[in-house]
Every structure is written in C-alpha cells, then in structure tokens.
C-alpha cells in the first residue's frame, strides 16, 4: 500500500501527517521504494497501528493483504 492508502486506513490523514508517521523510527520499513513512492505491506501497517493504539477506518481492519 502507498501513502494515500495509509492515510485512508488511519482515518483520512493528510499527506503531510502520513509523511511524518512513515518517517518515524518505529514505522515499518517499506517493501520497496519506487519513483511514485514507497510501498508498505498492509499487515505491517495494521500491526503498527494496533501497537500504537490507532483506530483503523472501517473496512481496513482485516488481516487480508
């Protein structure tokens, strides 16, 4: 998933806020960095969100993907 999907998963965060979170030392490393941006595993981001007591937006709370 890209930064836009992370923003949606975490409740509609701005691009700037997603950038802050994904730049933090405890955020999962992306699987790959492409010209269009970094890509993360959805399950890694879900685990990070749970570990940090963040509520996932509706439809993003399953472990598929």
N, C-alpha and C positions, 0 to 999 in steps of 0.2 A: 504494500500500500504506500501511496505517496503522502506528502504533507497535507494535501487537501482532504484526503480520506481520514487522516489522523485528526484533523480539525473537526470533521463531522463526527467521528467516533467519540470525541471528547466533548461533544455538546455544542459544536458550532464555533470553535475558537478561531480567532483571526490568524492570518498567515504569520504575522509578527509573533504572536504568542506561541504558535506551533514551532517557529524557528527557535525561540528561547528554550522551549522544552526539549526539542531534539538536539540542541547544542549542549545541554547539561550533561555532566559526567555520568549520571546514573541512568540516562535514557539508553535503550538498546542501540547497538550499532546497526546501521543499515546493512542489508544483504548485499547491495550494490549501489554504486553512485553512477548515474547516467547523466548525459548532458541535460536532460529535462529535470533532473533532481534525484534525490536519494529514494531508495525503496526499502521498506521495512516489512518484516513478517507480521501479519496481523496478530498472531498469537503472542509474539514478543511484546507488542504494544499493549495488548489486553492485559498481559501479566504485569507489565509496568504500571498500568492504570490501577489494577487491583492492589498492587503493593503500595501504591501512593494514595489509596482511598479515593480514587476518582470514579465518579459515576459515568458509565458508558451510556451513550444515547441509545434510544430504542432501536432494536434491530442489529446492534453491534455487540451484543453480549454473548454470542455463541462462540464456541471454540473452532468453528469451521473456517479455514482459510488462513 
